[in-house]
């Protein structure tokens, strides 16, 4: 048990996909666009783009500077720092289009406009944040069994009131995924499980932390394998 207790345990709360349906109910505006690397269900009247800053020094900060320059009295903000040079910029569609051109001029490896269902993690999501606050106001949240690493702070939380507050903040706040993974890896986490459809986060984890192992758990077979592995590990402790 001693060995097990020494294992650092953290849980990342990357919940963008789970929020997609809620957000779509409250924000649907053809002005809106998003620069992102994350695949979600799309709506034809909205758009986003991929921007890769892999060859730029200080690439994570480069996206913030690009967004600020592109805003021009509209909304254009860094929405996701995914690591590996992949940075999300989200906001008004016209501002996002300007961000793409600015990024290309500054040497971005790639900047591509694609469809998206909503301008996740920027000020345009404020109506969705208000809906989230209302929904969580009636929810009973218990202290987690392990610390929850909040994507909006890249730091752990255990108090239910803070967890609720951070869940609301992340609707309009930047997802600090790179920093979250870096923090967990520096705390001793070596194996990361991505529960749900897709393998995007598992791949990003391996790019961010060289020694990390990312495992996607998205099928019944994956769940069974995970359960069997945990039982085998427990038996050796």
Secondary structure, 3 states (H helix, E strand, C coil): CHHHHCCCCCEECCCHHHHHHHHHHHCCCCCEEEECCCCCCCCCCCEEEEEECCCCCCHHHHHHHHHHHHHCCCCEEEEEEEECCEEEEEEEHHHHHHHHHHHHHCCCCEEEEECCCCCCCCHHHHHHHHHHHHHHHCCCCCCCCCCEEECCCCEEECCHHHHHHHHHHHHHCCECHHHHHHHHHHCCCCEEEEECCCCHHHHHHHHHCCCCEEEEECCHHHHHHHHHHHHHHHHHC
